[in-house]
Amino acid sequence: MNHPTTLAIAVAAVLAASYAGYQVGAANGSRTAPAQASTKKPLYWHDPMVPGQKFDKPGKSPFMDMQLVPVYADSDAAGDGSGIRIDPRVQQNLGVRTARVTSGPLAAPLAAVGSVAYNERDVALVQARSGGYLERLVVRAPFDPVRKGQALAELYVPDWIAAQEEFLAARRMRGDGAAGLADAARQRMRLAGMDEAQIRLVENSGSVHARLTVAAPIAGVIAGLDAREGMTVAAGAPLFRINGLSSVWVNAALPESAAARVRPGTAVEVRAQALPGKVFHGKVSVILPEVNAATRTVTARIELANPGALLLPGMFTTLTFAPGAAADVLLLPSEAVIATGTRQLVMLASDAGRFTPVEVQTGAEGNGMTEIRKGLVAGQKVVVSGQFLVDSEASLKGTITRMGGMPAAAAPAAAARHHAAGTVEQVGPHDITISHGPVASLHWGPMTMAFALPPGGLPAQIRVGSKVDFDFSKSAAGGFAITAIRPAAMDGMAMPAMQGGKP
């Protein structure tokens, strides 16, 4: 016998021994696994291909030609299928940080911006009490400052001359009816628009005063000027509008979401960029019942004392609203909340290293904390850093689908690989049916099932009846796909594993 033939026989013997050892090991594994599991009480039984369906006793699966598999308390399948388990060392590598849900008040100050405006309650309108001619205008331009009692203009009033002369003539009369005539003439002066001070001036001086001096009733600025020198004015005609500056309004723009936190009487601190270091204190007087359609804000009006008239209308201000007394609520760091667009989720962490997405209902935010109204209880741990690394985006969407029916986008990028050996029963255009032995990594017993073909197809040596060794993993569609397949050692000598149809 030549040397090549001797070498081939030796290789065949070694491969046969290896295959026999593998079969014995698999058989021993299948015999010892139940023995080890028999010391524990199963929680339930399920079909690994349909993990959502649970059974309270062993038997044959109604979905596939296989026995139901027991699930124990320490098994990954014992959960609700929505979580994943990560080794603590892997968690450290991923930079996973957790925080506990706490209970306390969310008393965060609210900041807003606003602008100074005139206090519309501190306004005086100056009118002509009598018709006449405006001879002299003292204040000639809008926004000129004025003092209380300051002369604004002088009017020549012809109607006053006759009334005053009649009054002076009645005073010079002697007799029983002279006093009555003087009182009647004084009343006609009042009807002509003269006030008591002007009447006393005529009475004390004994001469006619046909000119009216218009004075400012309050201090402030001329906000409206309708008078011009030389014009004729009628009784009741508006001449000046004066806005006081002893107090001002600050109109603050509040976001709709924050408007509920501000009420009339809430204390406010106001700062103006034009007055660095100066702080004004006031309270919210009213929340205007209107929402700005362009900015989606609500206006809060604050009335401020303005000593020295430092605050001027139009000034830009920043406001800080003091937080009111708040009830205790559930709080967690805002960075722990994952916004999906339609839901708010957090990754709940257990002491056993399992992470589960949980839907929550959030409330107000402040100081980096978010109020949790529904979904969590105090003391639970949530992931605040690395939650997107705990599970890939596709894996996260898959678990969300199991929670509420959201569509999954893709399978995890790195799916677990499993090994099995069996006999090819059928080969289709897209899948292959194999009767395989136990799969220890999935706690499966022997069964017959279909697998998706590898991207490159099957090796030419594999056909119906071939004994094969193969690796497989879970596919994006939810089934299982072959990642590597080769003829078994006893079915055509040792062949290299084929992936995608290539060795």
C-alpha positions in Angstrom: 0.0 0.0 0.0 1.4 3.3 -1.0 1.9 6.2 1.4 -1.0 8.4 0.1 -3.4 5.6 0.6 -2.1 5.0 4.1 -2.4 8.7 4.9 -6.0 8.9 3.7 -7.0 5.8 5.8 -5.4 7.4 8.9 -7.2 10.7 8.4 -10.5 8.9 7.9 -9.9 7.0 11.1 -9.1 10.1 13.1 -12.2 11.9 11.7 -14.4 8.9 12.5 -13.2 8.8 16.0 -13.8 12.6 16.4 -17.3 12.3 15.1 -18.1 9.4 17.4 -16.7 11.4 20.3 -19.0 14.3 19.3 -22.0 12.1 19.1 -21.2 10.5 22.5 -20.7 14.0 24.0 -23.9 15.3 22.6 -25.8 12.2 23.9 -24.2 12.6 27.3 -25.1 16.3 27.3 -28.7 15.5 26.4 -28.8 12.9 29.2 -27.0 15.0 31.9 -28.9 18.3 31.2 -32.2 16.9 32.3 -30.5 15.4 35.3 -29.1 18.8 36.4 -32.4 20.5 35.6 -34.4 17.9 37.5 -33.1 19.4 40.8 -34.9 22.6 40.0 -38.6 23.2 39.6 -39.6 24.6 36.2 -41.6 27.8 36.2 -43.3 26.7 33.0 -42.7 25.0 29.6 -42.5 26.7 26.2 -41.7 26.2 22.6 -38.4 28.1 21.9 -39.7 28.9 18.5 -42.9 30.5 20.0 -41.5 31.8 23.3 -44.6 33.9 24.1 -46.8 30.9 24.6 -46.4 29.2 28.0 -47.6 25.8 29.2 -48.0 24.5 32.7 -46.9 20.9 32.0 -44.4 19.2 29.7 -45.5 17.6 26.4 -45.2 18.0 22.7 -45.3 21.5 21.1 -48.5 22.2 19.2 -46.5 24.4 16.8 -43.5 22.2 15.8 -42.4 18.6 15.9 -40.5 18.9 19.2 -40.9 18.6 22.9 -41.6 21.6 25.1 -38.6 23.0 26.9 -38.7 23.8 30.7 -37.9 27.3 31.8 -36.3 27.9 35.2 -36.2 30.9 37.5 -32.5 31.7 36.6 -33.0 31.2 32.8 -32.9 34.1 30.4 -36.3 32.9 29.1 -37.9 33.3 32.5 -38.4 37.0 31.9 -41.1 38.6 29.9 -39.0 38.6 26.7 -38.6 42.3 26.8 -35.3 42.6 28.6 -31.7 41.6 28.1 -29.0 40.5 30.5 -25.5 42.0 30.3 -22.4 40.8 32.2 -21.2 43.4 34.8 -17.8 43.6 33.1 -19.5 44.4 29.8 -21.6 47.1 31.5 -18.4 48.7 32.8 -16.9 48.7 29.3 -20.1 50.3 27.9 -20.0 53.0 30.5 -23.4 52.2 31.9 -24.5 54.3 34.8 -27.7 53.9 36.8 -29.6 56.1 39.2 -32.5 55.4 41.5 -36.0 56.9 41.2 -36.5 59.3 44.1 -39.4 61.1 45.6 -39.3 64.8 46.3 -40.6 68.3 45.3 -39.7 69.6 41.8 -39.3 73.2 43.0 -37.2 74.6 40.2 -37.2 78.3 39.5 -38.7 79.4 36.2 -36.8 81.8 34.0 -38.4 84.0 31.3 -37.8 87.1 29.3 -40.0 90.2 29.1 -40.1 93.9 28.3 -41.0 97.0 30.2 -44.2 98.9 29.3 -46.2 101.8 30.7 -48.5 101.2 33.6 -51.8 101.9 31.9 -53.5 102.5 35.2 -51.2 105.5 35.8 -52.4 107.7 33.0 -53.8 111.2 33.0 -55.7 112.8 30.1 -55.6 116.6 30.0 -58.5 118.3 28.2 -59.7 121.9 27.5 -62.3 122.7 30.1 -63.5 125.7 28.1 -63.4 126.7 24.4 -60.8 129.2 23.4 -57.5 129.9 21.7 -54.1 128.3 22.6 -51.8 131.2 23.0 -48.7 129.6 24.5 -47.5 126.0 24.5 -45.0 125.2 27.3 -44.4 121.5 26.5 -43.8 121.1 22.8 -42.6 117.5 22.1 -43.8 114.0 23.0 -42.0 112.1 25.7 -40.9 115.4 27.4 -40.8 114.7 31.2 -43.2 116.8 33.3 -43.6 117.4 37.0 -46.9 117.4 38.9 -48.4 120.9 38.7 -46.1 122.1 35.9 -47.7 124.5 33.4 -48.3 122.8 30.0 -50.1 125.6 28.0 -52.1 128.8 28.3 -55.6 129.3 26.8 -57.4 132.5 26.1 -61.1 131.9 27.0 -63.5 134.7 25.8 -66.5 133.1 27.6 -64.8 133.7 30.9 -64.8 137.5 30.4 -68.5 138.0 30.6 -69.0 135.7 33.5 -66.2 137.3 35.5 -67.4 140.9 34.8 -70.9 139.9 35.9 -69.6 138.5 39.1 -67.5 141.6 39.8 -70.5 143.8 39.1 -72.7 141.9 41.5 -70.1 142.2 44.2 -70.1 146.0 43.8 -73.9 146.2 44.2 -75.5 147.2 47.5 -78.9 146.1 48.7 -80.9 143.2 49.9 -80.6 141.1 46.7 -76.9 141.8 46.0 -75.6 138.6 47.8 -77.9 136.4 45.8 -76.8 138.0 42.5 -73.1 137.4 43.4 -73.8 133.7 44.2 -75.6 133.3 40.9 -72.7 134.9 39.0 -70.2 132.7 40.8 -72.1 129.6 39.7 -72.0 130.9 36.1 -68.2 131.0 36.3 -68.2 127.4 37.4 -70.4 126.5 34.5 -68.0 128.3 32.1 -65.2 125.9 33.2 -63.4 127.8 36.0 -62.3 125.9 39.0 -62.4 127.2 42.6 -58.8 128.4 42.6 -59.5 130.5 39.5 -62.7 131.9 41.0 -60.9 132.9 44.2 -58.2 134.6 42.1 -60.9 136.8 40.4 -62.6 137.4 43.8 -59.4 138.4 45.6 -57.9 140.4 42.8 -61.1 142.2 41.7 -60.1 142.0 38.1 -60.9 139.9 35.0 -58.6 136.9 34.2 -59.4 135.6 30.8 -56.4 133.2 30.4 -56.4 129.6 31.6 -53.1 127.9 32.6 -53.2 124.2 31.9 -51.1 122.3 34.5 -50.0 118.6 34.7 -52.1 116.6 37.2 -49.4 113.9 37.7 -45.6 113.5 37.1 -44.5 111.5 34.1 -43.9 111.9 30.4 -46.0 113.3 27.6 -47.2 110.2 25.8 -49.7 112.1 23.6 -49.5 115.7 22.4 -52.5 117.0 20.4 -52.0 120.7 21.1 -50.3 123.3 18.9 -49.7 127.0 19.5 -52.3 129.2 17.9 -55.0 126.5 17.4 -58.6 127.0 18.4 -59.8 124.4 20.9 -63.3 123.4 21.9 -64.5 122.5 25.4 -63.5 118.8 26.1 -60.9 118.6 23.4 -57.9 116.4 24.4 -54.6 118.3 24.7 -52.1 116.0 26.5 -51.8 112.4 27.6 -49.4 111.9 30.5 -48.1 108.5 31.5 -46.7 108.2 35.0 -43.4 106.4 35.7 -43.7 105.8 39.4 -44.6 102.2 38.5 -44.3 100.2 35.3 -45.5 96.9 33.9 -43.2 94.1 32.8 -44.8 91.7 30.3 -43.1 88.3 30.5 -43.5 85.7 27.8 -44.0 82.2 29.3 -44.0 79.0 27.3 -47.3 77.2 27.3 -45.8 74.2 29.1 -44.7 76.4 32.0 -47.7 78.7 32.3 -49.4 76.3 34.8 -46.5 76.9 37.2 -47.2 80.6 37.5 -50.1 82.1 39.3 -51.1 85.7 40.3 -49.2 86.6 43.4 -46.1 84.6 42.4 -42.9 86.5 43.5 -40.6 87.6 40.7 -37.1 89.0 40.4 -36.5 91.3 37.5 -33.2 92.3 36.0 -32.5 94.7 33.1 -29.5 94.5 30.9 -29.3 98.3 31.0 -29.0 98.3 34.8 -26.4 95.7 35.7 -26.5 94.6 39.3 -29.9 96.1 39.9 -32.7 93.7 41.0 -36.3 94.7 41.1 -38.8 92.7 43.2 -42.5 92.3 42.3 -45.4 89.9 42.0 -47.4 88.6 39.1 -50.6 90.7 38.9 -52.4 88.8 36.2 -52.0 86.1 33.5 -53.4 87.4 30.3 -56.1 85.0 28.9 -54.5 84.8 25.4 -51.8 82.7 23.7 -49.5 84.2 21.1 -50.1 82.2 18.0 -46.6 82.9 16.6 -44.5 82.2 19.7 -46.9 79.9 21.6 -46.4 81.9 24.7 -48.6 83.2 27.5 -48.1 86.7 28.9 -47.7 87.3 32.6 -48.0 90.9 33.7 -45.8 92.1 36.7 -46.3 95.5 38.2 -43.1 97.0 39.6 -42.4 100.1 41.7 -40.0 102.3 39.7 -38.1 104.6 42.0 -36.0 107.1 40.2 -37.8 106.1 36.9 -34.9 103.8 36.1 -37.0 101.3 34.2 -38.1 102.8 30.9 -40.7 101.4 28.5 -39.2 99.1 25.9 -36.3 97.8 28.1 -35.4 94.1 27.8 -35.6 92.2 31.0 -35.0 88.7 32.4 -37.3 87.4 35.1 -36.9 84.6 37.6 -40.2 83.3 39.1 -39.8 81.9 42.6 -41.0 78.3 42.9 -44.1 77.8 45.0 -44.7 75.1 47.5 -44.8 71.8 45.6 -45.9 68.3 46.5 -43.6 65.4 46.4 -43.4 63.6 43.1 -41.3 60.8 41.5 -38.1 62.2 40.0 -35.3 60.8 37.9 -32.5 62.4 35.8 -33.8 63.9 32.6 -31.0 62.2 30.6 -32.6 58.8 31.5 -35.7 59.5 29.4 -35.7 58.2 25.8 -38.1 60.1 23.6 -39.3 57.9 20.7 -41.6 60.5 19.3 -44.8 58.9 20.5 -43.6 57.4 23.8 -41.3 58.2 26.7 -39.1 55.2 27.7 -36.5 54.4 30.3 -34.2 51.4 30.6 -35.0 49.7 33.9 -32.0 48.0 35.5 -32.3 45.0 38.0 -29.7 43.7 40.4 -29.4 40.6 38.3 -27.9 42.6 35.4 -31.1 42.6 33.3 -32.3 45.7 31.5 -35.9 46.2 30.4 -37.4 49.1 28.5 -40.4 50.6 30.4 -42.9 53.2 29.1 -43.4 56.1 31.4 -45.5 59.2 31.5 -43.5 62.3 32.3 -44.5 65.7 33.8 -42.6 68.9 34.5 -38.8 69.3 34.2 -36.3 71.4 36.2 -32.8 71.4 37.5 -31.9 68.3 35.3 -34.8 66.2 36.8 -38.0 65.0 35.2 -41.3 64.3 37.0 -42.6 60.7 36.5 -46.3 60.4 36.7 -46.8 56.8 35.7 -44.6 53.7 35.0 -42.1 53.6 37.9 -42.0 53.5 41.7 -39.5 55.0 44.1 -36.3 53.0 44.6 -36.1 51.4 41.1 -32.9 51.8 39.2 -32.8 53.3 35.7 -30.0 53.7 33.2 -28.9 57.3 32.9 -25.8 56.8 30.6 -25.2 54.3 27.9 -28.8 53.2 27.5 -28.4 53.2 23.7 -25.3 50.9 24.1 -27.2 48.5 26.4 -29.1 47.3 23.4 -28.7 48.2 19.8 -31.3 50.4 18.2 -32.8 47.5 16.4 -32.9 45.4 19.6 -34.6 48.2 21.4 -37.3 48.5 18.7 -37.8 44.8 18.9 -38.5 44.9 22.6 -40.8 47.9 22.2 -42.7 45.9 19.6 -43.3 43.2 22.2 -44.5 45.9 24.6 -47.0 47.6 22.4 -46.9 46.7 18.8 -44.4 49.2 17.4 -42.8 47.9 14.2 -39.3 46.5 14.5 -36.7 47.9 12.1 -34.0 45.3 12.2 -32.4 42.5 14.1 -29.4 43.1 16.5 -26.2 43.7 14.7 -24.3 40.9 16.4 -26.7 37.9 16.9 -25.7 34.9 19.0 -24.5 31.9 17.0 -25.5 28.3 17.8 -24.1 24.9 16.6 -26.0 21.7 15.7 -25.6 18.5 13.7 -28.3 16.7 11.8 -29.7 15.2 8.5 -31.0 17.2 5.6 -34.7 16.4 5.0 -35.6 18.9 2.3 -34.0 21.6 0.3 -36.1 24.5 -1.0 -35.3 27.6 -3.0 -34.9 29.7 0.1 -34.7 27.4 3.0 -33.5 23.9 4.1 -35.2 21.5 6.5 -32.9 19.6 8.9 -33.6 17.0 11.6 -31.0 18.0 14.1 -29.9 16.9 17.6 -29.9 18.9 20.8 -28.8 22.6 20.8 -27.3 23.2 24.3 -27.0 27.0 23.9 -30.8 27.3 23.4 -31.9 24.5 25.7 -33.4 22.7 22.7 -34.0 19.1 22.3 -33.9 17.1 19.0 -36.3 18.5 16.4 -37.0 19.0 12.7 -37.2 22.6 11.5 -36.5 24.9 8.6 -33.6 27.3 8.3 -33.0 30.1 5.9 -30.2 29.4 3.4 -26.9 31.3 3.7 -26.6 34.2 1.2 -24.3 32.2 -1.1 -26.5 29.0 -1.1 -25.4 25.5 -0.1 -22.2 23.7 -0.9 -22.5 21.3 -3.9 -21.9 18.2 -1.7 -25.0 18.8 0.5 -28.2 17.2 -0.7 -31.3 15.5 0.8 -30.1 12.8 3.2 -26.7 14.4 3.8 -25.5 14.5 7.4 -24.2 18.0 8.2 -22.7 20.1 10.9 -23.9 23.7 10.8 -24.0 27.0 12.7 -27.1 29.3 12.8 -28.4 32.5 14.3 -31.6 34.4 14.6 -32.5 36.3 11.5 -34.0 39.8 11.1 -37.4 38.3 10.2 -37.6 36.4 13.5 -36.7 33.0 12.3 -33.3 31.3 12.1 -30.7 31.4 9.3 -27.7 29.2 8.6 -24.4 31.1 8.8 -22.0 28.1 8.1 -22.7 24.6 7.0 -20.5 21.6 6.0 -20.9 17.9 5.5 -20.4 15.9 8.6 -17.2 14.0 9.0 -18.8 10.6 8.3 -20.6 11.9 5.2 -17.9 12.5 2.7 -14.7 13.1 4.8 -13.8 16.4 6.5 -14.8 19.4 4.4 -14.1 23.0 5.3 -17.1 25.0 6.5 -19.0 26.8 3.8 -20.3 30.4 4.3 -22.3 31.9 1.5 -21.3 28.9 -0.7 -17.5 29.6 -0.4 -15.0 27.7 1.7 
